[in-house]
Amino acid sequence: MRLFLWNAVLTLFVTSLIGALIPEPEVKIEVLQKPFICHRKTKGGDLMLVHYEGYLEKDGSLFHST
C-alpha cells in the first residue's frame, strides 16, 4: 500500500514538473460564423465537424486547412 501511494505521489510530482516546463502555445481563435439561436448544445461524447485554416503569423501564408 505504501509503495502504491509513493508511486502515485511521485508520478504526480514528475507530471507537474513536465507540464511546467512546456510553454502553452499561443493560438488566436476567430469565430467567423455563429448561429443566432442554437437550441441544441453539445454534450460529452458528441461528434463535431469542424473546419479550420491555419495561417503563419510571420507572413500570413496558409499552412494547413481542413
C-alpha positions as MATLAB code, in Angstrom:
seq = 'MRLFLWNAVLTLFVTSLIGALIPEPEVKIEVLQKPFICHRKTKGGDLMLVHYEGYLEKDGSLFHST';
ca = [
       0.000    0.000    0.000;
       2.818    2.395    0.860;
       4.578    1.600   -2.414;
       1.398    2.371   -4.387;
       0.906    5.673   -2.551;
       4.558    6.657   -3.011;
       4.369    5.784   -6.724;
       1.217    7.918   -7.156;
       2.787   10.918   -5.390;
       5.991   10.602   -7.408;
       4.028   10.342  -10.672;
       2.011   13.479   -9.861;
       5.191   15.368   -8.952;
       7.011   14.432  -12.174;
       3.921   15.172  -14.270;
       3.575   18.626  -12.726;
       7.248   19.378  -13.427;
       6.960   18.313  -17.056;
       3.821   20.418  -17.502;
       5.584   23.433  -16.010;
       8.482   23.142  -18.476;
       6.368   23.026  -21.653;
       5.079   26.504  -22.551;
       1.473   26.890  -23.657;
       1.154   27.569  -27.402;
      -0.107   30.964  -28.431;
      -3.182   30.382  -30.546;
      -5.556   33.029  -31.837;
      -9.124   31.853  -32.368;
     -11.538   33.858  -34.502;
     -15.218   32.890  -34.842;
     -16.394   33.789  -38.341;
     -19.911   32.379  -38.163;
     -22.076   31.727  -35.132;
     -25.782   30.823  -35.191;
     -28.097   33.449  -33.743;
     -30.236   30.851  -31.985;
     -28.890   27.436  -31.062;
     -31.341   25.131  -29.298;
     -29.052   22.119  -29.040;
     -25.852   22.315  -27.009;
     -23.029   19.797  -27.315;
     -22.593   17.154  -24.651;
     -19.766   14.821  -23.726;
     -19.385   12.125  -26.375;
     -20.901   14.201  -29.199;
     -19.145   14.128  -32.573;
     -18.451   17.558  -34.053;
     -17.443   18.547  -37.572;
     -15.026   21.475  -37.518;
     -13.343   23.424  -40.319;
     -10.212   25.440  -39.714;
      -7.474   27.211  -41.615;
      -4.033   27.780  -40.124;
      -2.004   30.829  -41.140;
       1.557   31.711  -40.209;
       1.784   34.936  -38.231;
       5.145   35.731  -39.824;
       3.942   36.143  -43.406;
       0.252   35.207  -43.397;
       0.711   32.143  -45.587;
      -1.712   29.237  -45.220;
      -0.020   26.194  -43.671;
      -2.977   23.844  -43.095;
      -6.682   23.650  -43.828;
      -9.411   21.070  -43.328;
];
